[in-house]
C-alpha cells in the first residue's frame, strides 16, 4: 500500500459517518473521533470516515487506488495504492481525447470522399467511382445520403467501371476486444471507413409460426436494408447468438426461444467497408445514380473528388465521445493521432503504445500501459496517481475539463442529491468488476480538486468465461458499491480541502 497523508488528511484520520446518509453496511463503523477536536477545528472532521473505513464498507474485494490533488497548488491531499496499475476502463478515453487534441488540434475534421477515375459525359462516368474513408467515426447513413446527393449534383448518373470502397486510412481490426462476446455492439470492427459506429440494426417480429427478420442501416432519414449481414433463427437452448465470418457477409444466428414476440438490437459489423458500400449503393440508387456492387480495395486509385463530406470539429466529436463513451470513436481518434504523430499505424496495440510514450514524455507518467484507446481491453493499466497527475497537467495545457460530462452526486441509494455543494466533471469507466472515475471536483468555496479513483477485482474478472461477460452474477451490485465508494471519497475530500 502506498499512502500519503497531508495535515488535512491526518486531522480526519479517525472518522465515522460520511456526508451521505449511512447505509446498513456502515452500522458497525465508529461513530466518534478517536481524539479531541480543537476549539477552532471544523466540527465536520469529527464524523469523517477514513479512507480505510470507506473502502472496507464498500466490500469490493480486489484493489482500490486513488489520488486527489489541489489544482491551484499541486498539493497531493491524499492517496491510496496510487502507484498500483489498474484497469481504467473508459476513463482511458479522457487520455485519448487529450492525446488527440494535443496532436490533431480541436479544429481537426475527418473527411469522407467520393472519387471518380474517368471523364464524365452525358451523366456517364467512364471509369471507377471510389467511396474513400478518412476515418470519420461519426459517419452515419444520413451522411452517406448527403454524399449521394452531392454525387448526383456532380452530374453522375451511372458509371462504366467498378464501384470501389476503401478504408485503408487506418488498419482493419475485426473487434476492439476479442475477449468480449461476439454480439455486443460496443466492440465492433475498426477501419478507415466506418458507418453507424459499425453497427447494424437487427429487428424481428413474430409472424405466424416463424419470425420476420430485417437487418438494416437505419438513421433519421433512411432505412436501407442490407445483405452483408445475415441472421438465421435456429432452434437451440443456447447460446443466444453465434457469429461466423461468411466471407462476403457476416453470418449470425439467434436462438428462437430468446426472441419473444418481437424486438430489436444493434449488432456489431465485422466488414465495415462492405457495409458502407452497400448502403451507399442503395441510397445512390434511390437518387437515380446507378452503381454496381461494391468491391473492397486496399489502395484507392487516383482521381477527381466528386463529393466530400467533413465531420464536425474534433472538439465536438470528443465531447460526444466522453458523454456517450463510444469505443469506436476512441479507437479512431487515437489511431488518427498516432498516424500523424508517428507517420503510420500498425495496430490498436501499437497505437496505444505510442500514446503511452506520449504520456511518459509529455506528462511525466510512469505507470501508464494501455493496450487500446477506449479502455475496453481489460489488460490496460494505469495508476491512480498517474491519472490524477495527467489530469492536473492537461487542465493547464489543453482545457480538457469543459468537454467532460457533469457527474451527479448521489446518496447511498444512488439517488441524485439536489443542490449538492460539489460539482464533478469527470469520465466514468465500467467493466465487469472494474469501476473508475477521474476528473475535477469544484467545491462551493471555489477550490478545484483533481482526482482519480480506480476499483478492480481483477482476479474475479479474470475468472469469467466469455459467455458470462455480458451479465456476470454479482456484477451489478459490485458496480453499485464501487460508485458509492467513489462518491464518499469525493465527499471526504471536500471536507479535507476546507480544513
KEBABA-584063 format. One record per residue (C-alpha): x, y, z; residue number from 1. Coordinates in Angstrom, 3 decimals, always signed. Layout:
BEGIN
       xx       yy       zz paza
        X        Y        Z  NUM
...
END
This chain:
BEGIN
       xx       yy       zz paza
   +0.000   +0.000   +0.000    1
   +1.223   +3.499   -0.826    2
   -0.299   +6.279   +1.210    3
   +0.476   +9.961   +1.650    4
   -1.467  +11.986   +4.195    5
   -1.296  +15.743   +4.414    6
   -2.072  +17.594   +7.644    7
   -5.671  +17.822   +6.403    8
   -5.819  +14.058   +5.977    9
   -4.255  +13.499   +9.427   10
   -6.910  +15.644  +11.026   11
   -9.541  +13.311   +9.607   12
   -7.682  +10.054  +10.067   13
  -10.202   +8.657  +12.551   14
  -13.743   +9.469  +11.473   15
  -17.123   +7.918  +11.347   16
  -20.270   +8.636   +9.320   17
  -19.719  +10.360   +5.942   18
  -21.553  +13.304   +4.497   19
  -24.001  +10.943   +2.876   20
  -26.619   +9.071   +4.849   21
  -25.167   +5.928   +6.428   22
  -26.130   +2.603   +4.880   23
  -26.588   -0.696   +6.738   24
  -23.088   -1.689   +5.655   25
  -21.721   +1.017   +7.974   26
  -23.750   +0.108  +11.030   27
  -20.671   -1.075  +12.930   28
  -18.337   +1.780  +11.924   29
  -17.020   +4.087  +14.665   30
  -19.375   +6.945  +15.361   31
  -16.969   +9.346  +17.102   32
  -13.473  +10.676  +16.512   33
  -10.732   +8.904  +18.460   34
   -9.170  +12.154  +19.625   35
  -10.353  +15.526  +20.979   36
  -11.429  +18.127  +18.450   37
   -9.812  +21.556  +18.787   38
  -11.973  +24.572  +19.533   39
  -11.314  +26.189  +16.172   40
  -11.354  +22.998  +14.136   41
  -14.117  +22.242  +11.637   42
  -16.559  +20.032  +13.546   43
  -17.337  +18.154  +10.329   44
  -13.969  +16.410  +10.776   45
  -15.323  +14.715  +13.900   46
  -17.604  +12.463  +11.837   47
  -15.350  +11.983   +8.830   48
  -14.715   +8.406   +7.749   49
  -11.126   +7.439   +6.971   50
  -10.299   +6.059   +3.518   51
   -9.796   +2.622   +5.053   52
  -13.264   +2.702   +6.572   53
  -14.822   +3.801   +3.294   54
  -13.026   +1.026   +1.411   55
  -13.913   -1.602   +3.996   56
  -17.582   -0.583   +3.954   57
  -17.745   -0.965   +0.172   58
  -16.941   -4.707   +0.392   59
  -15.434   -4.784   -3.087   60
  -12.521   -7.175   -2.562   61
   -9.728   -6.589   -5.053   62
   -7.912   -3.239   -5.029   63
   -8.912   +0.384   -4.616   64
   -6.455   +3.049   -5.718   65
   -6.972   +6.787   -5.630   66
   -5.200  +10.135   -5.634   67
   -6.535  +13.667   -5.166   68
   -4.730  +16.970   -5.680   69
   -5.441  +20.640   -5.151   70
   -5.403  +22.103   -8.643   71
   -4.230  +25.553   -7.547   72
   -1.215  +24.341   -5.574   73
   -0.481  +20.888   -6.997   74
   -0.523  +19.512   -3.448   75
   -1.460  +15.852   -3.090   76
   -4.167  +15.870   -0.435   77
   -4.494  +12.134   -0.110   78
   -3.639   +8.931   -1.947   79
   -4.002   +5.194   -1.527   80
   -2.433   +2.469   -3.709   81
   -1.659   +5.370   -6.025   82
   +1.217   +3.593   -7.802   83
   -0.666   +0.354   -8.440   84
   -1.561   -0.199  -12.104   85
   -5.318   -0.705  -12.508   86
   -7.653   -1.238  -15.486   87
   -9.031   +2.235  -16.262   88
  -11.991   +1.031  -18.357   89
  -13.498   +4.018  -20.191   90
  -11.630   +6.519  -18.019   91
   -8.890   +5.897  -20.596   92
  -10.953   +7.932  -23.064   93
  -10.034  +11.118  -21.178   94
   -6.398  +10.400  -22.006   95
   -7.252   +9.517  -25.605   96
   -9.202  +12.746  -26.009   97
   -6.237  +14.725  -24.701   98
   -3.798  +12.813  -26.918   99
   -5.929  +13.585  -29.971  100
   -6.379  +17.261  -29.047  101
   -2.661  +17.658  -28.424  102
   -1.758  +16.022  -31.747  103
   -4.550  +16.996  -34.150  104
   -5.930  +20.183  -32.626  105
   -9.549  +20.976  -31.685  106
  -10.472  +22.125  -35.195  107
   -9.430  +18.942  -36.993  108
  -12.045  +17.446  -39.350  109
  -12.355  +13.928  -40.736  110
  -13.390  +13.703  -44.389  111
  -15.150  +11.070  -46.486  112
  -14.820  +11.444  -50.250  113
  -16.267  +10.061  -53.457  114
  -13.679   +9.933  -56.232  115
  -14.144   +9.429  -59.969  116
  -11.313   +7.998  -62.067  117
  -12.506   +8.973  -65.544  118
  -14.245  +11.639  -67.610  119
  -17.943  +12.408  -67.296  120
  -20.028  +12.597  -70.459  121
  -23.809  +12.999  -70.514  122
  -24.152  +11.624  -66.981  123
  -21.924   +8.578  -67.593  124
  -18.591   +8.436  -65.796  125
  -16.156   +6.429  -67.883  126
  -14.189   +4.810  -65.081  127
  -14.461   +3.790  -61.444  128
  -16.138   +5.504  -58.506  129
  -14.447   +5.174  -55.095  130
  -16.019   +5.681  -51.675  131
  -12.899   +6.668  -49.743  132
  -12.984   +6.717  -45.964  133
  -10.920   +9.179  -43.997  134
  -11.583   +7.561  -40.624  135
  -14.668   +9.591  -39.674  136
  -16.018   +7.769  -36.593  137
  -19.302   +9.690  -36.741  138
  -20.295   +8.920  -40.339  139
  -23.888   +7.682  -40.405  140
  -26.444   +6.719  -43.015  141
  -27.692  +10.306  -43.210  142
  -24.127  +11.357  -44.022  143
  -23.966   +8.827  -46.849  144
  -27.270  +10.283  -48.056  145
  -25.627  +13.715  -48.243  146
  -22.684  +12.261  -50.160  147
  -25.010  +10.523  -52.604  148
  -26.836  +13.819  -53.158  149
  -23.534  +15.566  -53.853  150
  -22.537  +12.810  -56.279  151
  -25.813  +13.301  -58.128  152
  -25.257  +17.074  -58.147  153
  -21.888  +16.491  -59.833  154
  -23.764  +15.087  -62.816  155
  -23.046  +11.372  -62.391  156
  -25.921   +9.033  -63.203  157
  -24.039   +5.815  -63.992  158
  -20.507   +4.500  -64.426  159
  -18.756   +2.127  -66.828  160
  -16.262   +0.821  -64.283  161
  -16.302   -0.518  -60.744  162
  -17.682   +0.832  -57.504  163
  -14.783   +0.601  -55.054  164
  -14.730   +1.132  -51.294  165
  -11.519   +1.850  -49.428  166
  -10.929   +2.102  -45.675  167
   -7.153   +1.810  -45.613  168
   -6.638   +5.184  -43.928  169
   -6.470   +3.102  -40.725  170
   -5.690   -0.599  -40.244  171
   -8.568   -3.039  -40.123  172
   -9.337   -4.612  -36.745  173
  -12.071   -7.253  -36.554  174
  -13.105   -6.406  -32.993  175
  -11.775   -3.952  -30.428  176
  -11.539   -6.571  -27.678  177
  -11.574  -10.243  -28.760  178
  -12.472  -11.221  -25.198  179
  -15.957   -9.684  -25.496  180
  -18.985  -11.762  -26.571  181
  -19.371  -11.593  -30.359  182
  -22.796   -9.910  -30.367  183
  -22.008   -6.870  -28.229  184
  -22.276   -3.709  -30.294  185
  -19.669   -1.806  -28.290  186
  -16.837   -3.986  -29.650  187
  -17.233   -3.659  -33.435  188
  -14.646   -3.758  -36.191  189
  -12.459   -0.690  -36.769  190
  -11.426   +0.641  -40.177  191
  -10.733   +3.826  -42.048  192
  -14.316   +3.637  -43.380  193
  -16.932   +3.264  -40.652  194
  -20.705   +3.620  -40.638  195
  -23.198   +3.962  -37.777  196
  -20.413   +3.167  -35.295  197
  -20.069   -0.097  -37.256  198
  -23.358   -1.470  -36.020  199
  -26.227   -2.985  -37.980  200
  -29.817   -2.909  -36.741  201
  -31.439   -6.308  -36.216  202
  -35.243   -6.292  -35.880  203
  -37.582   -9.261  -35.527  204
  -41.324   -9.755  -35.417  205
  -43.271  -12.951  -34.932  206
  -45.358  -13.744  -37.988  207
  -47.464  -16.883  -37.658  208
  -45.211  -19.710  -36.604  209
  -41.994  -18.027  -37.718  210
  -40.196  -14.684  -37.496  211
  -39.820  -11.837  -39.949  212
  -36.219  -10.649  -39.659  213
  -34.746   -7.413  -41.011  214
  -31.125   -6.213  -40.972  215
  -30.812   -2.541  -41.860  216
  -28.699   +0.604  -41.525  217
  -31.389   +2.906  -40.209  218
  -30.913   +6.574  -39.424  219
  -33.166   +9.587  -39.007  220
  -33.884   +9.869  -42.756  221
  -33.063   +6.474  -44.227  222
  -33.700   +2.800  -43.534  223
  -31.852   +0.793  -46.201  224
  -31.840   -2.959  -45.716  225
  -28.502   -4.746  -46.052  226
  -27.494   -8.216  -47.183  227
  -23.873   -8.173  -45.978  228
  -25.185   -9.110  -42.518  229
  -27.494  -12.127  -42.400  230
  -29.462  -13.500  -39.463  231
  -30.759  -17.040  -39.132  232
  -33.304  -18.030  -36.466  233
  -32.488  -21.512  -35.122  234
  -33.903  -23.922  -32.554  235
  -31.438  -24.316  -29.685  236
  -31.220  -23.749  -25.966  237
  -28.148  -21.543  -26.200  238
  -26.119  -19.539  -26.814  239
  -28.427  -16.686  -27.745  240
  -26.229  -15.508  -30.636  241
  -23.456  -17.004  -32.755  242
  -21.251  -15.284  -35.326  243
  -19.273  -16.672  -38.242  244
  -17.265  -14.947  -40.946  245
  -19.134  -15.870  -44.107  246
  -16.596  -14.336  -46.478  247
  -18.894  -11.973  -48.349  248
  -21.083  -11.314  -45.314  249
  -21.421  -11.540  -41.542  250
  -23.344  -14.700  -40.669  251
  -25.376  -14.502  -37.461  252
  -27.742  -16.926  -35.805  253
  -30.092  -16.333  -32.888  254
  -31.876  -18.820  -30.621  255
  -35.584  -18.828  -31.405  256
  -36.593  -19.103  -27.766  257
  -34.824  -15.825  -26.894  258
  -36.851  -13.667  -29.290  259
  -40.360  -13.434  -27.814  260
  -42.946  -11.694  -29.987  261
  -40.677   -9.000  -31.356  262
  -37.864   -6.584  -30.653  263
  -34.621   -5.132  -31.961  264
  -30.991   -4.519  -31.095  265
  -27.795   -3.250  -32.699  266
  -25.180   -5.848  -33.582  267
  -21.519   -5.183  -34.422  268
  -20.372   -5.086  -38.038  269
  -17.192   -7.020  -38.907  270
  -16.989   -5.921  -42.551  271
  -17.322   -2.140  -42.346  272
  -16.218   -1.298  -45.903  273
  -18.763   -3.649  -47.458  274
  -21.403   -2.314  -45.077  275
  -20.781   +1.305  -46.047  276
  -20.512   +0.380  -49.718  277
  -23.809   -1.492  -49.814  278
  -25.644   +1.302  -48.016  279
  -24.162   +3.972  -50.287  280
  -25.100   +1.940  -53.371  281
  -28.712   +1.658  -52.155  282
  -29.075   +5.350  -51.305  283
  -27.414   +6.475  -54.538  284
  -29.794   +4.217  -56.459  285
  -32.774   +5.824  -54.759  286
  -31.459   +9.145  -56.098  287
  -31.152   +7.824  -59.671  288
  -27.400   +7.207  -59.516  289
  -26.714   +3.615  -60.554  290
  -23.658   +1.903  -59.070  291
  -22.559   -1.736  -59.324  292
  -21.998   -3.892  -56.241  293
  -19.150   -2.606  -54.048  294
  -15.656   -4.082  -54.151  295
  -13.186   -3.539  -51.316  296
   -9.688   -2.312  -52.255  297
   -6.704   -1.537  -50.039  298
   -5.368   +1.259  -52.246  299
   -7.588   +3.861  -53.824  300
   -6.791   +4.743  -57.437  301
   -6.163   +8.438  -58.150  302
   -8.979  +10.544  -59.485  303
  -11.095  +13.647  -59.119  304
  -13.035  +14.358  -55.926  305
  -16.703  +14.394  -56.902  306
  -18.180  +14.713  -53.406  307
  -16.726  +15.393  -49.964  308
  -18.299  +15.287  -46.505  309
  -16.500  +16.648  -43.452  310
  -17.169  +15.701  -39.859  311
  -17.833  +18.105  -37.018  312
  -14.686  +19.603  -35.447  313
  -12.664  +17.210  -33.320  314
  -13.532  +19.018  -30.092  315
  -17.238  +18.346  -30.702  316
  -16.552  +14.713  -31.579  317
  -14.541  +14.274  -28.380  318
  -17.195  +15.954  -26.237  319
  -19.762  +13.488  -27.546  320
  -17.348  +10.585  -27.163  321
  -16.782  +11.420  -23.498  322
  -20.514  +11.834  -22.919  323
  -21.633   +8.600  -24.597  324
  -18.379   +6.669  -24.130  325
  -18.266   +5.396  -27.710  326
  -15.435   +2.898  -28.072  327
  -15.174   +3.150  -31.860  328
  -14.666   +6.914  -31.676  329
  -11.883   +6.495  -29.147  330
  -10.050   +3.935  -31.275  331
  -10.406   +6.047  -34.415  332
   -9.249   +9.363  -32.940  333
   -6.420   +7.637  -31.077  334
   -5.129   +5.874  -34.173  335
   -5.518   +9.007  -36.292  336
   -3.393  +10.921  -33.799  337
   -0.785   +8.150  -33.913  338
   -0.729   +8.236  -37.712  339
   +0.000  +11.968  -37.611  340
   +2.487  +11.689  -34.751  341
   +4.367   +8.556  -35.878  342
   +3.682   +8.560  -39.615  343
   +1.941   +5.174  -39.623  344
   -0.324   +2.914  -37.589  345
   +0.254   -0.822  -37.307  346
   -2.458   -1.981  -34.896  347
   -4.554   -0.823  -31.959  348
   -1.986   -2.127  -29.504  349
   +0.916   -0.451  -31.306  350
   -1.028   +2.807  -31.486  351
   -1.767   +2.604  -27.758  352
   +1.940   +2.208  -27.081  353
   +2.640   +5.435  -28.983  354
   +0.074   +7.117  -26.738  355
   +1.765   +5.573  -23.690  356
   +5.028   +7.135  -24.852  357
   +3.244  +10.480  -25.186  358
   +2.095  +10.120  -21.576  359
   +5.613   +9.386  -20.416  360
   +7.318  +12.092  -22.474  361
   +4.747  +14.885  -22.344  362
   +3.103  +14.339  -18.959  363
   +5.830  +12.600  -16.967  364
   +3.761   +9.480  -16.267  365
   +5.477   +6.302  -15.099  366
   +2.632   +3.784  -14.673  367
   +0.719   +4.003  -17.982  368
   +0.411   +0.836  -20.051  369
   -2.744   +0.924  -22.185  370
   -3.449   -1.691  -24.865  371
   -6.073   +0.341  -26.752  372
   -7.578   +3.830  -26.813  373
  -11.039   +3.046  -25.452  374
  -10.211   +1.175  -22.240  375
  -12.287   -1.807  -23.386  376
   -9.320   -4.152  -23.212  377
   -9.015   -5.438  -19.657  378
   -5.217   -5.701  -19.930  379
   -4.779   -1.915  -19.886  380
   -3.215   -0.485  -16.746  381
   -2.650   +2.962  -15.274  382
   -2.026   +4.023  -11.699  383
   -4.400   +6.429   -9.987  384
   -1.518   +8.738   -9.139  385
   -0.557   +8.961  -12.810  386
   -4.138   +9.558  -13.887  387
   -4.552  +12.412  -11.411  388
   -1.188  +13.867  -12.457  389
   -2.193  +13.659  -16.119  390
   -5.462  +15.477  -15.497  391
   -3.623  +18.099  -13.466  392
   -1.243  +18.756  -16.375  393
   -3.965  +18.583  -19.018  394
   -6.181  +21.069  -17.200  395
   -3.484  +23.657  -17.715  396
   -2.409  +22.672  -21.241  397
   -5.495  +21.602  -23.155  398
   -8.536  +22.672  -21.170  399
   -9.926  +19.147  -21.109  400
  -12.366  +19.880  -18.279  401
  -15.131  +21.628  -20.307  402
  -15.670  +18.598  -22.547  403
  -16.015  +16.171  -19.649  404
  -19.568  +15.393  -18.615  405
  -21.069  +16.512  -15.338  406
  -21.433  +13.561  -12.951  407
  -24.292  +13.893  -10.478  408
  -23.551  +13.384   -6.795  409
  -25.791  +10.734   -5.256  410
  -26.679   +9.313   -1.874  411
  -26.235   +5.712   -0.707  412
  -29.397   +4.666   -2.555  413
  -27.951   +6.166   -5.749  414
  -30.490   +8.997   -5.731  415
  -29.302  +12.328   -7.098  416
  -28.641  +14.839   -4.330  417
  -30.129  +18.188   -5.423  418
  -28.016  +21.318   -4.886  419
  -25.015  +19.287   -3.777  420
  -22.134  +21.623   -2.824  421
  -19.678  +19.692   -5.023  422
  -19.835  +19.760   -8.831  423
  -17.966  +16.963  -10.589  424
  -16.744  +16.974  -14.203  425
  -15.296  +13.553  -14.893  426
  -15.074  +10.422  -17.018  427
  -16.617   +7.242  -15.730  428
  -15.417   +3.764  -16.599  429
  -17.045   +0.378  -16.141  430
  -16.034   -3.181  -16.972  431
  -17.006   -6.365  -15.200  432
  -15.779   -5.896  -11.606  433
  -13.884   -2.759  -12.639  434
  -15.060   +0.795  -11.958  435
  -13.253   +4.082  -12.391  436
  -13.931   +7.785  -12.022  437
  -11.448  +10.555  -12.772  438
  -11.809  +14.277  -13.280  439
  -12.343  +17.521  -11.410  440
  -14.390  +18.481   -8.352  441
  -15.457  +22.101   -7.866  442
  -16.143  +22.951   -4.231  443
  -18.536  +25.640   -3.044  444
  -15.696  +27.903   -1.862  445
  -14.073  +27.925   -5.323  446
  -11.473  +25.254   -4.602  447
  -10.874  +22.887   -7.504  448
   -9.666  +19.339   -6.949  449
   -8.353  +16.870   -9.495  450
   -8.740  +13.181   -8.697  451
   -8.693   +9.604   -9.951  452
  -10.319   +6.557   -8.346  453
   -9.894   +3.007   -9.665  454
  -11.582   -0.061   -8.203  455
  -10.994   -3.543   -9.520  456
  -11.440   -7.160   -8.504  457
   -9.131   -8.331  -11.265  458
   -8.970  -11.934  -10.100  459
  -12.749  -12.275  -10.139  460
  -12.932  -10.637  -13.556  461
  -10.284  -12.981  -14.956  462
  -12.326  -15.988  -13.826  463
  -15.318  -15.109  -16.025  464
  -15.971  -17.116  -19.155  465
  -16.612  -15.245  -22.401  466
  -20.305  -16.104  -22.180  467
  -20.552  -14.681  -18.636  468
  -19.148  -11.282  -19.552  469
  -22.377   -9.681  -20.700  470
  -24.175  -10.029  -17.335  471
  -21.980  -11.710  -14.711  472
  -23.535  -12.757  -11.407  473
  -22.931  -10.084   -8.798  474
  -21.574   -7.582  -11.319  475
  -24.351   -5.011  -10.980  476
  -24.224   -4.992   -7.167  477
  -20.410   -4.735   -7.201  478
  -20.562   -1.747   -9.524  479
  -23.228   -0.089   -7.367  480
  -20.990   -0.377   -4.287  481
  -17.991   +0.947   -6.209  482
  -19.892   +4.063   -7.206  483
  -20.973   +4.687   -3.629  484
  -17.323   +4.418   -2.585  485
  -16.330   +6.969   -5.219  486
  -18.947   +9.437   -4.054  487
  -17.983   +9.034   -0.400  488
  -14.345   +9.700   -1.183  489
  -15.266  +12.902   -3.015  490
  -17.398  +13.994   -0.068  491
  -14.466  +13.290   +2.251  492
  -12.103  +15.346   +0.123  493
  -14.499  +18.264   +0.053  494
  -14.193  +18.416   +3.861  495
  -10.409  +17.890   +3.894  496
   -9.841  +20.644   +1.361  497
  -11.596  +23.162   +3.629  498
   -9.837  +22.096   +6.829  499
END
